[in-house]
């Protein structure tokens, strides 16, 4: 299982002693993940307001805005500043939606909620984790010896699969995509410009990353979740998908697409859900084969 341990460390899951401070989490990758990124328009009323390696999305309407994810606790100020740089106000954010309740995607939500007064929406599992400020035992990254805590989030409402959140003329749909965490959620909506509307997918992580003693194939009283994870990957691959942004922008080449976008060509258009699912399935099957060995 040495390869699994190496993969875990590479994704920044090895925390330093400073992780005891929930307002500023220290990890191998946190500094690079939290590097500054100028905000930018993706399509229509949809903007990227996250850090260089942790996504956060803003969907704007005349009736208020929706923010998706909050990155690390120390990312909150950058996300709020990015929203302001685009000409919008954090105080006008009415909802904050979460993909999954790990500290690198939910860590900044508490501060952003306090700044905006927004209602936070997440899956049932994700809502429990954010209220507690640490993951539960069924999470692949649960560490009984050194649990990681992030700022607790109040006023979290749980959403169900296919539930639609409406604000202004925008409808955002929650899609349960468990695997990376039990409560992983992807979100979809339509963004319109120049008389055309596009299906946007904010896709949650599809990586089988875990602590070294966790098996997606089950054992030691834990269920086998391989079929469930495969179903999640297949679901993402079949989505109506003109635009995809993943929770880590590198998974879907978000910044490469930004670099390729010109006034006459939007490189974000053209789908990508099937490709994201295919590459994720390949990595997942490699992980499962390694477990079975």
N, C-alpha and C positions, 0 to 999 in steps of 0.2 A: 504493500500500500504506500510505498515511498512516493510514487508518482502522484497519488492523491494529495499527500501532504504538501508536495512541491506546488501543485496547482492551487491549493488553498492559500499558501503564502504568497504566490504570485498575484492573487487577486486582492491582496491587502488585508486578509483576515487575521494576520498575526498582529496582535495589539501590544503596545508598550504599556508600561506601568501607568502611564498617564491616562489610560482609558477609564480610570475611576472617576474622572471629571466628566459628567455627562454633557456639559456645555461646550467641550472642546475635545473631540475624540482623536486620539493619536493612533495611527496605524502605518504600516509600511508604505502604503500608497496614498494616504490621505492628502499629503501636500500636493502631489501631482493631480490627484482627482479634483482638488479644490482650486487649482490654478484659474486665474481670471479668464473669462471669455466674454467678448462683446456680444450683447444680445442681437438677435436678427430675426427677420420675418421668414417664416417657412412658406406659408401660403395663406392668402385671405386674412382672416382675423387670428391666425395662429402664429405664435412667436416662440422662439427658444430663449429662455432666460436663465438657463442653468450655468454651471461651471464648465470648465474645459472637458471634464471627463465624467460628470454626473448631470444627467438631464433634468431639466425642469421646464415645463411648457406653460404658456399663458394663452388662454382663449378669451378674446375680448368681445363684449357686447355693450350696447348703450344702457342696458339695465344692470351692469356690473360684470365682473370678470371671474374666470375660473383659473386657478393655478393647479398644476399637476406636479406633485412631489416637492420636497424641500431639501434634498441632498443632506449633507452633514450639518450638525449643529452650527459649526463655524461658517457654513455656506449661506446662512439666512440673510446676512447683511448684503452679500453680493447679489443674491437673487432679488431682494427689494430694490437695490440700486439699479439693477438691470431693468426692472419694471419701470422705474422712474425715467431711465435713460430713453426708453421707447415712447415716453410721453404719457404714461399711465400712472395711476396711483395705487399703492398697496392697499390703501383704505377702501378702494372700490372692488377689491377681491371678495366675492361673496361665498365662494366654495373653494376648498383645497382638497384635491383628490389624491389618494395615495396608490401607488402601484404595489409595493410590498413594504412591510414594516421592519426593514432592517435599518440600522443606524445611518447608513450611507444614502438612504432615500427618504427616510422619515425623520431623521435627526433634527433637521431645521424647521420642521412643521410647527412645533410649539411656539417658537419665536415669531414665525410668520403669521400664525393664527392670532397671537396677541397684538401684532402690529395692524392686522386687518379686521379683526373681529369676525372672521369667516367661520363657517361651519365646515368641519373636516369630515370627509366621507371615505370609507374604506370597507373592505370585506369584513365579515363578522370576526374572523380570526385576526385580521389586521387591526381592527378597532380595539380588540382586547389588548393586543400587544402595545399599541400606542398609549392606551390608558395606563398600562403598567410600566412602560418605558424599558421593556426588555422582552426578548423572544420567549416563547413557550417551549416545552420539552419536545413537541412534535416537529420543531423546526430543524432542518438539516444542519444549521449552524449554531444550535443550542450548545452552550458550553457550561456544564454544571460547576466546573472548578473555577472558572473566571468569567462569569456572565458579564456581558457588555450592557451598560445602561445609557439611554439617551433621554433627553427631556420629555417628561410625560405630557400627553396631549389631552386637554379637556374638550368636552363638547364634540365628541366623535360620534357620528351616526353610521351604523352598519348598513350596507346596501346588498342587494341580492343579485344573482346572475341575471343579466339582461335588463336590470333596472335602468330607467332613463332619468337623467338629471336635466331639468330644463331651466334655462335662464335667458331672458330676452328671446331672440329667435334661434337659439342654439340648443340642440338636444345632444347630450353626451351619454353614451351607453356603457355600463359596466359589464365586463366579460370576465367571469372567473376563470383564471388560467393557472391552477395550482401546480406546483412542482418545485420551483426554486424555493418557494415557501408554501405552507398550506393555504395561505390567504392571498396568494398572488393574483393581481387583477390587471387586465389590460383595458384600455378605454378607447372608444371610437366616436367620431363626430364628423360632420360635414363642414368644410371651409369653402367659402365661395369668393370668387373674384372674376372680374371681366366677364360676367354673365355665365360662368361655369362653376359647378360645385364639385368638390373632390372629397373622397372618403379618406379621412386621416386616422391612422392607428398609432396610438401610444402603446407600444408593446412592452410588456414586462419581461424581465430576464427569463431566459430559457436554459440557463446553465445549471448543471447538477453539481453545485459546489457545496461542500459540507465539512464538518469536523471529521477527523480521521476515523472515528469509531462509528460513523453513521453509514448505513447501507440502504440505498434506494430499493434494493432487492429484499429488504426486510431481515428478520432475525432478531434474537434477543428480545422478544416481545413486541417488536415493531412490525407494522404491516409492510407488505411488498407494494410499492407505489409506482412500479415501472409502467404498468398499463395506463394508469392515470396520467403520468407525465407524458407518455406518448400521445395520449388523446389531447392534452393541452397543446403540444407542438403541432399536431395536425389541425387543431382548431385555428391557431394563429395563421398557419399556412393557407387556410381556405378563406380568410377574411376578405371582404371587399376592401381593396387597399390601393389607393392612388399614391398615398404618402405614408411612410413608416418612420417613426423615430423610436428608438429603444431607450431603456432607462440608463444604460451606459452608451453614450453616442457612438462610440467606436464600433459597437456590434452591428450598426446599420449605416456606417460610413457617413454619419451626419455632417461632420466638419469637412469631409472630402466633397460632399455634395454642395456645401456652402461655397467652397472654393471654386467649384465648377459652375456656379450659378452666375448668370449675366443678366442685364436688363431685358434681353430677348429670349432667355432660356432659363427656366426654373428646373434645376437638376434634382430637386426633391420630388418632382412628379415622375411617375413611372412605376409605382408599386414597390415591391421588395419583401412583402410578407412571405411569399413562397420560398424565396431565397434564404431569408432569415430562419425559417422553420427547417429547411433542408440542412443548413450548416449546423443548426442546433441539434437536430436529430443525429447527425453523424457523430458529434462530440458526445451526446448522451449514450449512444450505443457503445462507443469506445469505453466510457465509464462503466457501463453495466457489464461488458465483457471482462473488464479488469476486476470488478467485484466478484464475478462468478469464478474467476480463476483463483 
